[in-house]
Amino acid sequence: MEMAVSHSQSEIRGLNNSIYKIALYKITEDRVFFRIFSLVTCIKLLLIPTYYSTDFEVHRNWLAITHSLAVHEWYTSEKSQWTLDYPPLFAWFEYFLSQFAVFIDDEMLKVDNINYTSCNTIVFQRTSVIIADFFLAIGVREIGKVFLDSAERFFILSFLSLANVGLLIVDHVHFQYNGFFLGILLYSLAKVSKFTKKGNVLKGAAWFAILVNLKHIYVYVAPAYAVWLLRWCHKSNLFLRRIIKLGFIVLSVFAFSFWPFRTQMFQVSSRLFPFKRGLLHAYWAANIWALYAAFDKVLSLFWKNRGWLHEDNQAKLTGGLVRMQSFSVLPTPSPLATFIITVLTMLPILWSLFFKPNSAIEKYFLKCLVVCGLSSFIFGWHVHEKAILTSVIPLSVLAAVDSYDARIFIILSSAGTTALFPLLHPTDLTPLKIFLFLFYTILGSAFLIEQYKQCLLKIHEWSYVVILLLLILYQSGVHEFLFGDKLPFLPLAMTSVYCSLGVNYSFLLYYSSNVSPDPAKHK
């Protein structure tokens, strides 16, 4: 009897110790998260007076359109060149914001007030982005619960995601709402990854459908979701019932989103998918097509010197490629060609995801999502440079879990962030760019190296990252000092080409390690 009592007391003490450890971990985790989020929020507040791009006027105009015009005019109005080209749910989001904006400065809600930038307007729009970033905080918190098992890993994830320099400059200087979107993506990922809870999977699917109807760029990672959810249905005896439930949820979200515009579907789709804009954006995204365009430029110069090229149909490399329609020497890819290449690139890892054994399958789903995002970014049509964040932020979760993912994250994040810096083109922002790059790259790398107790990058990879800083200096002032007003597009081209080397290198490493027959990582 005494031995039984003693054994019971020992079990109780063990249980109490476990509860204590869990409670202590919870408190530590919450404190770390709150401190990082508060610090980053303070930085965002300090950035309110800084430079903003034309996207600031784009979103102000969308506030005006959704507030001042009838719903049926939202996607037909052309009173401004900044026409509404996001999906309907984001239009309703702008309408929601306009209900508060009217109390701040109703002049910002007049469609005819082109380039209206009162102090109240600036503060309101900047603050709306900061508040919307609470969704990012929620997403990071939720996905951390699913994939991380220690306070140290959660600290790394919190820093890499909440303090991400790419998000800071794109959302809180340049001006957009990417943190809001990525927060929803992370929240959705956290829910669909829990196969053991049917309600969570359905909730995650619903949130992803909402996300796609907020910003259609997340179609990039939809194939990973489709295969993952199909696997969830297939692994159950309730296959048909689950398929019907998923279909009902997704179709309901799309029906709710597009129903008010059902008679304008052609107009809406032409706004969402403007294929006439050409393969490359005015400022090249750091993908395979930047290398393709640069190679075409080199070939065209060689052809001209040989007298083989009599017409130059392409936009000048040093003049920007706005609405480029054709290359001089190389074949010009069509939208269909880029789509086929992208899909073919995704197919191997999607196949692996569906048939992979259950061991660590949630992490593999996240890896598959990152690969799909990178495939779309690298091979897609008219890709914007900001789309790299769709892969970088989910990869930050894996970087906190695995040393190989951490290696890829450092290279990809450094290259992707540097490719975003030309968005901050005023020269007085050079100190800010250098500080942010050094702060995030050095601290992020140091945290990851300390976590895994090893030097994560090889010597040539560290050299590549260091040269990125020199590239930032060149495009921020050295070029103008050397050449004045000549060759204005050269720094942008150099940035795109060099950063694309890092992005494509990261993609090849990550792709080979996750799609190869042997799942072991290639060290």
SULSUL-V945541 format. One record per backbone hydrogen bond with DSSP energy under -1.0 kcal/mol. CO is the residue of the C=O (numbers start at 1). NH is the residue of the N-H. If there is no record, write none. Layout:
CO_NH / CO_NH
This chain:
1_5 / 2_6 / 3_7 / 4_8 / 5_9 / 6_10 / 7_11 / 8_12 / 9_13 / 10_14 / 11_15 / 12_16 / 13_17 / 14_18 / 15_19 / 16_20 / 17_21 / 18_22 / 19_23 / 20_24 / 21_25 / 22_26 / 23_27 / 24_28 / 25_29 / 26_30 / 27_31 / 28_32 / 29_33 / 30_34 / 31_35 / 32_36 / 33_37 / 34_38 / 35_39 / 36_40 / 37_41 / 38_42 / 39_43 / 40_44 / 41_45 / 42_46 / 43_47 / 45_48 / 47_50 / 53_56 / 54_58 / 55_59 / 56_60 / 57_61 / 58_62 / 59_63 / 60_64 / 61_65 / 62_66 / 63_67 / 64_68 / 65_69 / 70_73 / 71_74 / 73_76 / 73_77 / 81_83 / 87_90 / 87_91 / 88_92 / 89_93 / 90_94 / 91_95 / 92_96 / 93_97 / 94_98 / 97_100 / 97_101 / 98_102 / 100_103 / 101_104 / 101_105 / 105_108 / 106_109 / 107_110 / 110_113 / 112_114 / 113_116 / 118_122 / 119_123 / 120_124 / 121_125 / 122_126 / 123_127 / 124_128 / 125_129 / 126_130 / 127_131 / 128_132 / 129_133 / 131_134 / 132_135 / 133_137 / 134_138 / 135_139 / 136_140 / 137_141 / 138_142 / 139_143 / 140_144 / 141_145 / 143_147 / 144_148 / 150_154 / 151_155 / 152_156 / 153_157 / 154_158 / 155_159 / 156_160 / 157_161 / 158_162 / 159_163 / 161_164 / 164_168 / 165_169 / 166_170 / 167_171 / 168_172 / 169_174 / 170_175 / 174_53 / 177_181 / 178_182 / 179_183 / 180_184 / 181_185 / 182_186 / 183_187 / 184_188 / 185_189 / 186_190 / 187_191 / 188_192 / 189_193 / 191_194 / 193_195 / 194_197 / 197_201 / 198_202 / 199_203 / 200_204 / 201_205 / 202_206 / 203_207 / 204_208 / 205_209 / 206_210 / 207_211 / 208_212 / 209_213 / 211_214 / 211_215 / 213_89 / 215_218 / 216_219 / 217_220 / 219_222 / 221_225 / 222_226 / 223_227 / 224_228 / 225_229 / 226_230 / 227_231 / 228_232 / 229_233 / 230_234 / 231_235 / 233_236 / 238_242 / 239_243 / 240_244 / 241_245 / 242_246 / 243_247 / 244_248 / 245_249 / 246_250 / 247_251 / 248_252 / 249_253 / 250_254 / 251_255 / 252_256 / 253_257 / 254_258 / 255_259 / 258_261 / 259_262 / 261_264 / 264_268 / 265_269 / 266_270 / 267_271 / 268_272 / 269_273 / 273_275 / 274_277 / 275_278 / 279_382 / 282_321 / 285_287 / 287_291 / 288_292 / 289_293 / 290_294 / 291_295 / 292_296 / 293_297 / 294_298 / 295_299 / 296_300 / 297_301 / 298_302 / 299_303 / 300_304 / 301_305 / 302_306 / 303_308 / 304_307 / 316_319 / 318_489 / 334_338 / 335_339 / 336_340 / 337_341 / 338_342 / 339_343 / 340_344 / 341_345 / 342_346 / 343_347 / 346_350 / 347_351 / 348_352 / 349_353 / 350_354 / 351_355 / 352_356 / 358_361 / 360_364 / 361_365 / 362_366 / 363_367 / 364_368 / 365_369 / 366_370 / 367_371 / 368_372 / 369_373 / 370_374 / 371_375 / 372_376 / 373_377 / 374_378 / 375_379 / 376_380 / 384_387 / 385_388 / 386_389 / 387_390 / 388_391 / 388_392 / 389_393 / 391_395 / 392_396 / 394_398 / 395_399 / 396_400 / 398_401 / 398_402 / 402_406 / 403_407 / 404_408 / 405_409 / 406_410 / 407_411 / 408_412 / 409_413 / 410_414 / 411_415 / 412_416 / 413_417 / 414_418 / 415_419 / 417_420 / 420_423 / 421_424 / 423_425 / 426_429 / 427_430 / 429_433 / 430_434 / 431_435 / 432_436 / 433_437 / 434_438 / 435_439 / 436_440 / 437_441 / 438_442 / 439_443 / 440_444 / 441_445 / 442_446 / 443_447 / 444_448 / 445_449 / 446_450 / 447_451 / 448_452 / 449_453 / 458_462 / 459_463 / 460_464 / 461_465 / 462_466 / 463_467 / 464_468 / 466_470 / 467_471 / 468_472 / 469_473 / 470_474 / 471_475 / 472_476 / 473_478 / 474_479 / 477_481 / 478_482 / 479_483 / 480_484 / 483_486 / 487_490 / 489_493 / 490_494 / 491_495 / 492_496 / 493_497 / 494_498 / 495_499 / 496_500 / 497_501 / 498_502 / 499_503 / 500_504 / 501_505 / 502_506 / 503_507 / 504_508 / 505_509 / 506_510 / 507_511 / 508_512 / 509_513 / 510_514 / 511_515 / 521_523
